[in-house]
Every structure is written in structure tokens, then in C-alpha cells.
Amino acid sequence: MKYIGLIGMCLLLGGCDLLVKQSQQESRVIYQTEQVTISAPTRINAEEIFTFNLKFGGSAEQVRAKLVSQSMSMGVVPLSLTAVAPNHFRAQTLVGKCSETKMVWQLELSWLENGHPRLAQLPIDIYR
């Protein structure tokens, strides 16, 4: 009987993904160079899961990415990258809401290309 509450809590926590909305919008290219192409949803909403797709034109090693808050004090969100094909990575994440209607974040992407460090930084608008 004392484990019923614990089991209920585990079921609730295990099913919490069902409570988070996932953005179902089309993606568009938001950054493109010879070295990398980045795509993201057309509109990104806070508290909804969204995806970045990163496709590199050449070899990419030690790929790292993070979102850094710019227009508000919400810190840094490290992105966990998953390789989906050679030189193609995907990151899913979400950010919280604040009082601003439009929050500006900066996507910071770093990698090694043939042993040379590369960096891409671009603003990302996320809506409440």
C-alpha cells in the first residue's frame, strides 16, 4: 500500500513527455555557408520542443552547440547533438517562457573542420 504513491509518481514522471507540446511546423534554412547549413522551425514557441538540423559541407568533429539568452536573463541551454548521418546532426530542445513576447537567444555552434576550429553564431527568435 505504501508503494502506490511511489508507483503513481513514477507513472506521472514517465508520462511527462505527453504534457510537453512538440512543434509540428515546417523547417526552413536559417543559416547557410559553405561549411554548414542550419535549419529550424519557421516559428519557435517557448515551452514546445523544437529541432535544429545541422548539415556540414565537410568533415565535422567535436561538434558542440548551445543556446545563450540575449534579451533576458535565462542563462545557457546546452544542446545534445545526435548524429543522424555522416556530417548531419540533430538537436531537440525547449526553452522556458518569460515576460517578453519575443525572446532573443543566440545559437552558438562550434566544431573542428580538418583540424581547424570553426564557429557560427546567429540570433534565434523564440515567442511566448
N, CA, C and O atoms as a GROMACS GRO file, in nm:
protein
  512
    1MET      N    1   0.081  -0.119   0.000
    1MET     CA    2   0.000   0.000   0.000
    1MET      C    3   0.086   0.127   0.000
    1MET      O    4   0.051   0.226  -0.063
    2LYS      N    5   0.201   0.122   0.072
    2LYS     CA    6   0.285   0.241   0.078
    2LYS      C    7   0.355   0.270  -0.054
    2LYS      O    8   0.407   0.380  -0.072
    3TYR      N    9   0.357   0.174  -0.147
    3TYR     CA   10   0.423   0.195  -0.275
    3TYR      C   11   0.329   0.250  -0.383
    3TYR      O   12   0.375   0.284  -0.492
    4ILE      N   13   0.201   0.258  -0.354
    4ILE     CA   14   0.105   0.307  -0.454
    4ILE      C   15   0.138   0.452  -0.493
    4ILE      O   16   0.135   0.486  -0.612
    5GLY      N   17   0.168   0.535  -0.396
    5GLY     CA   18   0.204   0.674  -0.426
    5GLY      C   19   0.331   0.683  -0.508
    5GLY      O   20   0.340   0.765  -0.600
    6LEU      N   21   0.431   0.599  -0.474
    6LEU     CA   22   0.557   0.597  -0.548
    6LEU      C   23   0.535   0.551  -0.691
    6LEU      O   24   0.591   0.608  -0.784
    7ILE      N   25   0.453   0.447  -0.710
    7ILE     CA   26   0.423   0.396  -0.844
    7ILE      C   27   0.349   0.503  -0.925
    7ILE      O   28   0.379   0.523  -1.043
    8GLY      N   29   0.254   0.570  -0.863
    8GLY     CA   30   0.180   0.677  -0.930
    8GLY      C   31   0.272   0.790  -0.974
    8GLY      O   32   0.258   0.843  -1.084
    9MET      N   33   0.367   0.827  -0.886
    9MET     CA   34   0.461   0.933  -0.920
    9MET      C   35   0.550   0.891  -1.035
    9MET      O   36   0.577   0.972  -1.124
   10CYS      N   37   0.597   0.767  -1.037
   10CYS     CA   38   0.680   0.716  -1.148
   10CYS      C   39   0.603   0.719  -1.279
   10CYS      O   40   0.658   0.757  -1.383
   11LEU      N   41   0.476   0.679  -1.276
   11LEU     CA   42   0.394   0.681  -1.396
   11LEU      C   43   0.374   0.824  -1.445
   11LEU      O   44   0.378   0.851  -1.565
   12LEU      N   45   0.352   0.915  -1.352
   12LEU     CA   46   0.334   1.055  -1.388
   12LEU      C   47   0.461   1.112  -1.450
   12LEU      O   48   0.455   1.176  -1.555
   13LEU      N   49   0.576   1.088  -1.386
   13LEU     CA   50   0.703   1.139  -1.439
   13LEU      C   51   0.739   1.071  -1.570
   13LEU      O   52   0.792   1.136  -1.660
   14GLY      N   53   0.712   0.945  -1.582
   14GLY     CA   54   0.741   0.873  -1.706
   14GLY      C   55   0.657   0.922  -1.821
   14GLY      O   56   0.699   0.914  -1.936
   15GLY      N   57   0.539   0.972  -1.793
   15GLY     CA   58   0.450   1.020  -1.898
   15GLY      C   59   0.454   1.169  -1.917
   15GLY      O   60   0.370   1.224  -1.988
   16CYS      N   61   0.551   1.238  -1.855
   16CYS     CA   62   0.552   1.385  -1.864
   16CYS      C   63   0.577   1.433  -2.006
   16CYS      O   64   0.540   1.545  -2.039
   17ASP      N   65   0.640   1.351  -2.090
   17ASP     CA   66   0.660   1.391  -2.229
   17ASP      C   67   0.528   1.416  -2.299
   17ASP      O   68   0.522   1.495  -2.393
   18LEU      N   69   0.422   1.352  -2.254
   18LEU     CA   70   0.293   1.372  -2.315
   18LEU      C   71   0.237   1.511  -2.285
   18LEU      O   72   0.150   1.561  -2.356
   19LEU      N   73   0.288   1.574  -2.179
   19LEU     CA   74   0.239   1.706  -2.140
   19LEU      C   75   0.310   1.819  -2.213
   19LEU      O   76   0.262   1.933  -2.212
   20VAL      N   77   0.422   1.791  -2.276
   20VAL     CA   78   0.501   1.892  -2.345
   20VAL      C   79   0.463   1.892  -2.493
   20VAL      O   80   0.467   1.788  -2.558
   21LYS      N   81   0.427   2.008  -2.544
   21LYS     CA   82   0.393   2.019  -2.685
   21LYS      C   83   0.519   2.009  -2.768
   21LYS      O   84   0.626   2.054  -2.727
   22GLN      N   85   0.506   1.950  -2.885
   22GLN     CA   86   0.617   1.944  -2.978
   22GLN      C   87   0.579   2.023  -3.102
   22GLN      O   88   0.472   2.004  -3.159
   23SER      N   89   0.668   2.112  -3.141
   23SER     CA   90   0.642   2.195  -3.258
   23SER      C   91   0.631   2.107  -3.382
   23SER      O   92   0.721   2.030  -3.412
   24GLN      N   93   0.520   2.119  -3.454
   24GLN     CA   94   0.496   2.039  -3.573
   24GLN      C   95   0.510   2.122  -3.700
   24GLN      O   96   0.460   2.084  -3.806
   25GLN      N   97   0.577   2.236  -3.690
   25GLN     CA   98   0.585   2.326  -3.804
   25GLN      C   99   0.694   2.285  -3.901
   25GLN      O  100   0.785   2.208  -3.868
   26GLU      N  101   0.682   2.338  -4.021
   26GLU     CA  102   0.783   2.314  -4.123
   26GLU      C  103   0.914   2.382  -4.084
   26GLU      O  104   0.915   2.483  -4.014
   27SER      N  105   1.023   2.323  -4.131
   27SER     CA  106   1.154   2.381  -4.106
   27SER      C  107   1.197   2.466  -4.224
   27SER      O  108   1.150   2.449  -4.337
   28ARG      N  109   1.287   2.557  -4.195
   28ARG     CA  110   1.345   2.641  -4.300
   28ARG      C  111   1.492   2.659  -4.269
   28ARG      O  112   1.534   2.645  -4.154
   29VAL      N  113   1.570   2.690  -4.370
   29VAL     CA  114   1.711   2.717  -4.351
   29VAL      C  115   1.725   2.854  -4.286
   29VAL      O  116   1.673   2.953  -4.337
   30ILE      N  117   1.796   2.858  -4.172
   30ILE     CA  118   1.815   2.985  -4.102
   30ILE      C  119   1.958   3.035  -4.113
   30ILE      O  120   1.987   3.150  -4.079
   31TYR      N  121   2.048   2.949  -4.162
   31TYR     CA  122   2.189   2.986  -4.175
   31TYR      C  123   2.252   2.894  -4.277
   31TYR      O  124   2.233   2.772  -4.270
   32GLN      N  125   2.327   2.951  -4.371
   32GLN     CA  126   2.389   2.865  -4.472
   32GLN      C  127   2.520   2.926  -4.519
   32GLN      O  128   2.526   3.040  -4.563
   33THR      N  129   2.625   2.846  -4.508
   33THR     CA  130   2.755   2.881  -4.562
   33THR      C  131   2.808   2.756  -4.632
   33THR      O  132   2.741   2.653  -4.637
   34GLU      N  133   2.928   2.768  -4.684
   34GLU     CA  134   2.991   2.652  -4.747
   34GLU      C  135   3.018   2.542  -4.643
   34GLU      O  136   3.017   2.423  -4.675
   35GLN      N  137   3.042   2.584  -4.519
   35GLN     CA  138   3.077   2.488  -4.413
   35GLN      C  139   2.957   2.421  -4.347
   35GLN      O  140   2.963   2.303  -4.313
   36VAL      N  141   2.846   2.494  -4.330
   36VAL     CA  142   2.734   2.437  -4.253
   36VAL      C  143   2.602   2.500  -4.297
   36VAL      O  144   2.594   2.617  -4.333
   37THR      N  145   2.498   2.417  -4.292
   37THR     CA  146   2.360   2.463  -4.314
   37THR      C  147   2.281   2.427  -4.189
   37THR      O  148   2.284   2.313  -4.143
   38ILE      N  149   2.209   2.525  -4.135
   38ILE     CA  150   2.129   2.504  -4.014
   38ILE      C  151   1.983   2.531  -4.048
   38ILE      O  152   1.950   2.635  -4.105
   39SER      N  153   1.897   2.436  -4.013
   39SER     CA  154   1.754   2.458  -4.031
   39SER      C  155   1.683   2.446  -3.897
   39SER      O  156   1.729   2.376  -3.806
   40ALA      N  157   1.569   2.515  -3.888
   40ALA     CA  158   1.489   2.519  -3.765
   40ALA      C  159   1.344   2.544  -3.804
   40ALA      O  160   1.318   2.582  -3.918
   41PRO      N  161   1.250   2.524  -3.712
   41PRO     CA  162   1.110   2.553  -3.744
   41PRO      C  163   1.092   2.699  -3.785
   41PRO      O  164   1.166   2.787  -3.740
   42THR      N  165   0.993   2.723  -3.869
   42THR     CA  166   0.962   2.858  -3.914
   42THR      C  167   0.932   2.950  -3.796
   42THR      O  168   0.978   3.064  -3.794
   43ARG      N  169   0.858   2.901  -3.700
   43ARG     CA  170   0.829   2.977  -3.577
   43ARG      C  171   0.859   2.884  -3.460
   43ARG      O  172   0.814   2.770  -3.456
   44ILE      N  173   0.935   2.936  -3.364
   44ILE     CA  174   0.968   2.859  -3.244
   44ILE      C  175   0.895   2.920  -3.127
   44ILE      O  176   0.904   3.040  -3.102
   45ASN      N  177   0.822   2.835  -3.055
   45ASN     CA  178   0.747   2.879  -2.937
   45ASN      C  179   0.812   2.824  -2.811
   45ASN      O  180   0.856   2.710  -2.807
   46ALA      N  181   0.816   2.908  -2.707
   46ALA     CA  182   0.868   2.864  -2.577
   46ALA      C  183   0.782   2.751  -2.523
   46ALA      O  184   0.662   2.742  -2.551
   47GLU      N  185   0.845   2.665  -2.446
   47GLU     CA  186   0.780   2.550  -2.382
   47GLU      C  187   0.722   2.451  -2.482
   47GLU      O  188   0.630   2.376  -2.449
   48GLU      N  189   0.776   2.450  -2.604
   48GLU     CA  190   0.745   2.347  -2.704
   48GLU      C  191   0.877   2.293  -2.756
   48GLU      O  192   0.970   2.369  -2.783
   49ILE      N  193   0.885   2.162  -2.771
   49ILE     CA  194   1.007   2.101  -2.823
   49ILE      C  195   1.027   2.143  -2.968
   49ILE      O  196   0.934   2.140  -3.048
   50PHE      N  197   1.150   2.183  -3.001
   50PHE     CA  198   1.182   2.217  -3.139
   50PHE      C  199   1.316   2.154  -3.176
   50PHE      O  200   1.393   2.113  -3.089
   51THR      N  201   1.343   2.147  -3.306
   51THR     CA  202   1.459   2.075  -3.356
   51THR      C  203   1.546   2.164  -3.444
   51THR      O  204   1.497   2.238  -3.529
   52PHE      N  205   1.677   2.156  -3.421
   52PHE     CA  206   1.776   2.214  -3.512
   52PHE      C  207   1.837   2.100  -3.592
   52PHE      O  208   1.870   1.995  -3.536
   53ASN      N  209   1.852   2.119  -3.722
   53ASN     CA  210   1.924   2.025  -3.808
   53ASN      C  211   2.050   2.093  -3.856
   53ASN      O  212   2.045   2.206  -3.906
   54LEU      N  213   2.163   2.026  -3.841
   54LEU     CA  214   2.294   2.081  -3.879
   54LEU      C  215   2.355   1.989  -3.983
   54LEU      O  216   2.378   1.871  -3.956
   55LYS      N  217   2.383   2.041  -4.102
   55LYS     CA  218   2.446   1.963  -4.208
   55LYS      C  219   2.576   2.033  -4.247
   55LYS      O  220   2.576   2.149  -4.289
   56PHE      N  221   2.685   1.959  -4.233
   56PHE     CA  222   2.816   2.014  -4.261
   56PHE      C  223   2.861   1.978  -4.402
   56PHE      O  224   2.835   1.868  -4.450
   57GLY      N  225   2.928   2.073  -4.468
   57GLY     CA  226   2.975   2.053  -4.605
   57GLY      C  227   3.098   1.964  -4.613
   57GLY      O  228   3.123   1.903  -4.717
   58GLY      N  229   3.173   1.955  -4.506
   58GLY     CA  230   3.292   1.871  -4.499
   58GLY      C  231   3.293   1.794  -4.370
   58GLY      O  232   3.190   1.779  -4.304
   59SER      N  233   3.410   1.745  -4.333
   59SER     CA  234   3.418   1.669  -4.208
   59SER      C  235   3.395   1.762  -4.090
   59SER      O  236   3.442   1.876  -4.088
   60ALA      N  237   3.322   1.712  -3.993
   60ALA     CA  238   3.292   1.789  -3.872
   60ALA      C  239   3.318   1.701  -3.751
   60ALA      O  240   3.258   1.594  -3.736
   61GLU      N  241   3.406   1.747  -3.665
   61GLU     CA  242   3.440   1.674  -3.543
   61GLU      C  243   3.421   1.766  -3.423
   61GLU      O  244   3.422   1.889  -3.436
   62GLN      N  245   3.404   1.706  -3.307
   62GLN     CA  246   3.387   1.779  -3.182
   62GLN      C  247   3.280   1.889  -3.194
   62GLN      O  248   3.302   2.003  -3.154
   63VAL      N  249   3.167   1.852  -3.250
   63VAL     CA  250   3.058   1.946  -3.272
   63VAL      C  251   2.989   1.975  -3.138
   63VAL      O  252   2.951   1.883  -3.066
   64ARG      N  253   2.974   2.103  -3.108
   64ARG     CA  254   2.907   2.146  -2.985
   64ARG      C  255   2.813   2.261  -3.019
   64ARG      O  256   2.840   2.342  -3.107
   65ALA      N  257   2.701   2.265  -2.947
   65ALA     CA  258   2.605   2.374  -2.970
   65ALA      C  259   2.537   2.410  -2.839
   65ALA      O  260   2.522   2.327  -2.749
   66LYS      N  261   2.498   2.536  -2.830
   66LYS     CA  262   2.424   2.584  -2.712
   66LYS      C  263   2.343   2.705  -2.751
   66LYS      O  264   2.373   2.775  -2.848
   67LEU      N  265   2.237   2.728  -2.673
   67LEU     CA  266   2.157   2.850  -2.685
   67LEU      C  267   2.192   2.939  -2.567
   67LEU      O  268   2.194   2.894  -2.452
   68VAL      N  269   2.221   3.066  -2.595
   68VAL     CA  270   2.258   3.162  -2.492
   68VAL      C  271   2.153   3.274  -2.494
   68VAL      O  272   2.130   3.336  -2.598
   69SER      N  273   2.092   3.299  -2.378
   69SER     CA  274   1.989   3.404  -2.374
   69SER      C  275   2.054   3.540  -2.398
   69SER      O  276   2.162   3.568  -2.349
   70GLN      N  277   1.984   3.622  -2.477
   70GLN     CA  278   2.037   3.754  -2.512
   70GLN      C  279   1.951   3.867  -2.458
   70GLN      O  280   2.003   3.962  -2.401
   71SER      N  281   1.820   3.859  -2.475
   71SER     CA  282   1.732   3.970  -2.438
   71SER      C  283   1.671   3.954  -2.299
   71SER      O  284   1.590   4.037  -2.258
   72MET      N  285   1.709   3.850  -2.226
   72MET     CA  286   1.656   3.826  -2.092
   72MET      C  287   1.759   3.743  -2.016
   72MET      O  288   1.855   3.694  -2.076
   73SER      N  289   1.742   3.728  -1.887
   73SER     CA  290   1.836   3.652  -1.805
   73SER      C  291   1.784   3.510  -1.786
   73SER      O  292   1.725   3.477  -1.682
   74MET      N  293   1.808   3.426  -1.885
   74MET     CA  294   1.764   3.287  -1.874
   74MET      C  295   1.879   3.189  -1.892
   74MET      O  296   1.856   3.068  -1.903
   75GLY      N  297   2.002   3.238  -1.895
   75GLY     CA  298   2.118   3.152  -1.894
   75GLY      C  299   2.152   3.087  -2.026
   75GLY      O  300   2.130   3.143  -2.133
   76VAL      N  301   2.208   2.966  -2.015
   76VAL     CA  302   2.258   2.890  -2.129
   76VAL      C  303   2.190   2.754  -2.132
   76VAL      O  304   2.173   2.690  -2.029
   77VAL      N  305   2.150   2.711  -2.252
   77VAL     CA  306   2.091   2.579  -2.271
   77VAL      C  307   2.185   2.499  -2.360
   77VAL      O  308   2.188   2.522  -2.481
   78PRO      N  309   2.262   2.404  -2.303
   78PRO     CA  310   2.347   2.320  -2.388
   78PRO      C  311   2.259   2.228  -2.473
   78PRO      O  312   2.158   2.177  -2.425
   79LEU      N  313   2.297   2.207  -2.598
   79LEU     CA  314   2.220   2.121  -2.687
   79LEU      C  315   2.289   1.986  -2.700
   79LEU      O  316   2.410   1.979  -2.720
   80SER      N  317   2.211   1.882  -2.688
   80SER     CA  318   2.261   1.746  -2.706
   80SER      C  319   2.244   1.709  -2.853
   80SER      O  320   2.131   1.702  -2.903
   81LEU      N  321   2.354   1.685  -2.921
   81LEU     CA  322   2.350   1.657  -3.064
   81LEU      C  323   2.350   1.507  -3.090
   81LEU      O  324   2.423   1.431  -3.026
   82THR      N  325   2.267   1.466  -3.184
   82THR     CA  326   2.259   1.326  -3.226
   82THR      C  327   2.300   1.318  -3.372
   82THR      O  328   2.247   1.390  -3.456
   83ALA      N  329   2.394   1.229  -3.403
   83ALA     CA  330   2.434   1.209  -3.543
   83ALA      C  331   2.326   1.128  -3.612
   83ALA      O  332   2.288   1.020  -3.566
   84VAL      N  333   2.275   1.180  -3.724
   84VAL     CA  334   2.171   1.109  -3.800
   84VAL      C  335   2.225   1.056  -3.932
   84VAL      O  336   2.162   0.971  -3.995
   85ALA      N  337   2.340   1.105  -3.973
   85ALA     CA  338   2.410   1.060  -4.094
   85ALA      C  339   2.550   1.121  -4.086
   85ALA      O  340   2.574   1.207  -4.002
   86PRO      N  341   2.641   1.079  -4.172
   86PRO     CA  342   2.773   1.142  -4.170
   86PRO      C  343   2.760   1.294  -4.190
   86PRO      O  344   2.698   1.340  -4.285
   87ASN      N  345   2.820   1.369  -4.099
   87ASN     CA  346   2.820   1.516  -4.103
   87ASN      C  347   2.681   1.578  -4.097
   87ASN      O  348   2.661   1.690  -4.144
   88HIS      N  349   2.585   1.507  -4.040
   88HIS     CA  350   2.448   1.558  -4.022
   88HIS      C  351   2.407   1.529  -3.878
   88HIS      O  352   2.405   1.414  -3.834
   89PHE      N  353   2.374   1.636  -3.805
   89PHE     CA  354   2.339   1.624  -3.665
   89PHE      C  355   2.202   1.687  -3.640
   89PHE      O  356   2.158   1.774  -3.715
   90ARG      N  357   2.138   1.641  -3.534
   90ARG     CA  358   2.006   1.694  -3.494
   90ARG      C  359   2.010   1.719  -3.344
   90ARG      O  360   2.069   1.643  -3.267
   91ALA      N  361   1.945   1.828  -3.303
   91ALA     CA  362   1.931   1.861  -3.160
   91ALA      C  363   1.787   1.900  -3.134
   91ALA      O  364   1.732   1.986  -3.202
   92GLN      N  365   1.727   1.838  -3.034
   92GLN     CA  366   1.592   1.875  -2.990
   92GLN      C  367   1.604   1.939  -2.852
   92GLN      O  368   1.679   1.892  -2.767
   93THR      N  369   1.529   2.046  -2.832
   93THR     CA  370   1.533   2.115  -2.703
   93THR      C  371   1.406   2.196  -2.685
   93THR      O  372   1.318   2.197  -2.772
   94LEU      N  373   1.398   2.263  -2.573
   94LEU     CA  374   1.293   2.361  -2.548
   94LEU      C  375   1.347   2.462  -2.450
   94LEU      O  376   1.443   2.434  -2.378
   95VAL      N  377   1.285   2.578  -2.447
   95VAL     CA  378   1.323   2.682  -2.350
   95VAL      C  379   1.198   2.727  -2.277
   95VAL      O  380   1.086   2.709  -2.327
   96GLY      N  381   1.216   2.784  -2.160
   96GLY     CA  382   1.103   2.832  -2.082
   96GLY      C  383   1.052   2.966  -2.131
   96GLY      O  384   1.113   3.031  -2.216
   97LYS      N  385   0.938   3.006  -2.076
   97LYS     CA  386   0.879   3.135  -2.110
   97LYS      C  387   0.927   3.240  -2.011
   97LYS      O  388   0.965   3.210  -1.898
   98CYS      N  389   0.924   3.364  -2.058
   98CYS     CA  390   0.946   3.477  -1.968
   98CYS      C  391   0.841   3.581  -2.002
   98CYS      O  392   0.749   3.553  -2.079
   99SER      N  393   0.853   3.701  -1.948
   99SER     CA  394   0.751   3.803  -1.968
   99SER      C  395   0.757   3.867  -2.106
   99SER      O  396   0.661   3.932  -2.148
  100GLU      N  397   0.866   3.849  -2.178
  100GLU     CA  398   0.880   3.908  -2.311
  100GLU      C  399   0.801   3.829  -2.415
  100GLU      O  400   0.799   3.706  -2.411
  101THR      N  401   0.737   3.899  -2.506
  101THR     CA  402   0.663   3.833  -2.614
  101THR      C  403   0.759   3.762  -2.709
  101THR      O  404   0.733   3.650  -2.753
  102LYS      N  405   0.869   3.830  -2.741
  102LYS     CA  406   0.972   3.771  -2.827
  102LYS      C  407   1.102   3.769  -2.750
  102LYS      O  408   1.152   3.874  -2.708
  103MET      N  409   1.157   3.650  -2.732
  103MET     CA  410   1.283   3.634  -2.662
  103MET      C  411   1.391   3.610  -2.768
  103MET      O  412   1.372   3.531  -2.860
  104VAL      N  413   1.503   3.678  -2.754
  104VAL     CA  414   1.614   3.659  -2.847
  104VAL      C  415   1.719   3.573  -2.778
  104VAL      O  416   1.769   3.606  -2.671
  105TRP      N  417   1.751   3.462  -2.843
  105TRP     CA  418   1.856   3.371  -2.799
  105TRP      C  419   1.964   3.374  -2.905
  105TRP      O  420   1.940   3.418  -3.018
  106GLN      N  421   2.083   3.328  -2.871
  106GLN     CA  422   2.189   3.315  -2.970
  106GLN      C  423   2.229   3.168  -2.977
  106GLN      O  424   2.263   3.107  -2.876
  107LEU      N  425   2.223   3.112  -3.097
  107LEU     CA  426   2.272   2.977  -3.120
  107LEU      C  427   2.422   2.987  -3.144
  107LEU      O  428   2.466   3.057  -3.236
  108GLU      N  429   2.500   2.918  -3.063
  108GLU     CA  430   2.644   2.914  -3.080
  108GLU      C  431   2.685   2.772  -3.115
  108GLU      O  432   2.661   2.678  -3.039
  109LEU      N  433   2.746   2.758  -3.229
  109LEU     CA  434   2.786   2.627  -3.282
  109LEU      C  435   2.937   2.630  -3.304
  109LEU      O  436   2.990   2.720  -3.369
  110SER      N  437   3.006   2.530  -3.250
  110SER     CA  438   3.150   2.520  -3.273
  110SER      C  439   3.184   2.378  -3.317
  110SER      O  440   3.118   2.283  -3.276
  111TRP      N  441   3.288   2.366  -3.400
  111TRP     CA  442   3.330   2.235  -3.449
  111TRP      C  443   3.472   2.246  -3.506
  111TRP      O  444   3.524   2.355  -3.526
  112LEU      N  445   3.531   2.131  -3.529
  112LEU     CA  446   3.660   2.123  -3.597
  112LEU      C  447   3.636   2.074  -3.739
  112LEU      O  448   3.568   1.974  -3.761
  113GLU      N  449   3.693   2.145  -3.834
  113GLU     CA  450   3.685   2.106  -3.975
  113GLU      C  451   3.827   2.086  -4.023
  113GLU      O  452   3.903   2.182  -4.036
  114ASN      N  453   3.864   1.960  -4.048
  114ASN     CA  454   4.002   1.927  -4.087
  114ASN      C  455   4.103   1.983  -3.988
  114ASN      O  456   4.209   2.032  -4.026
  115GLY      N  457   4.069   1.975  -3.860
  115GLY     CA  458   4.158   2.020  -3.754
  115GLY      C  459   4.152   2.169  -3.725
  115GLY      O  460   4.216   2.216  -3.631
  116HIS      N  461   4.076   2.245  -3.804
  116HIS     CA  462   4.065   2.390  -3.784
  116HIS      C  463   3.936   2.423  -3.709
  116HIS      O  464   3.829   2.375  -3.746
  117PRO      N  465   3.946   2.505  -3.602
  117PRO     CA  466   3.826   2.541  -3.527
  117PRO      C  467   3.735   2.633  -3.610
  117PRO      O  468   3.782   2.725  -3.678
  118ARG      N  469   3.606   2.607  -3.602
  118ARG     CA  470   3.504   2.689  -3.670
  118ARG      C  471   3.399   2.730  -3.569
  118ARG      O  472   3.377   2.660  -3.470
  119LEU      N  473   3.335   2.844  -3.594
  119LEU     CA  474   3.233   2.895  -3.504
  119LEU      C  475   3.124   2.962  -3.586
  119LEU      O  476   3.152   3.039  -3.678
  120ALA      N  477   3.000   2.934  -3.553
  120ALA     CA  478   2.886   3.003  -3.612
  120ALA      C  479   2.800   3.053  -3.497
  120ALA      O  480   2.774   2.980  -3.401
  121GLN      N  481   2.756   3.179  -3.506
  121GLN     CA  482   2.669   3.239  -3.406
  121GLN      C  483   2.556   3.310  -3.479
  121GLN      O  484   2.579   3.387  -3.572
  122LEU      N  485   2.433   3.283  -3.436
  122LEU     CA  486   2.321   3.351  -3.500
  122LEU      C  487   2.207   3.368  -3.402
  122LEU      O  488   2.185   3.284  -3.315
  123PRO      N  489   2.133   3.480  -3.417
  123PRO     CA  490   2.020   3.505  -3.329
  123PRO      C  491   1.904   3.413  -3.362
  123PRO      O  492   1.879   3.382  -3.479
  124ILE      N  493   1.832   3.372  -3.260
  124ILE     CA  494   1.714   3.288  -3.273
  124ILE      C  495   1.601   3.356  -3.198
  124ILE      O  496   1.613   3.382  -3.078
  125ASP      N  497   1.492   3.384  -3.267
  125ASP     CA  498   1.375   3.444  -3.202
  125ASP      C  499   1.281   3.333  -3.155
  125ASP      O  500   1.243   3.245  -3.231
  126ILE      N  501   1.244   3.340  -3.028
  126ILE     CA  502   1.152   3.242  -2.970
  126ILE      C  503   1.037   3.320  -2.907
  126ILE      O  504   1.057   3.419  -2.836
  127TYR      N  505   0.916   3.275  -2.935
  127TYR     CA  506   0.795   3.350  -2.896
  127TYR      C  507   0.725   3.286  -2.778
  127TYR      O  508   0.730   3.165  -2.758
  128ARG      N  509   0.660   3.371  -2.700
  128ARG     CA  510   0.586   3.327  -2.580
  128ARG      C  511   0.457   3.261  -2.619
  128ARG      O  512   0.382   3.217  -2.532
   0.00000   0.00000   0.00000
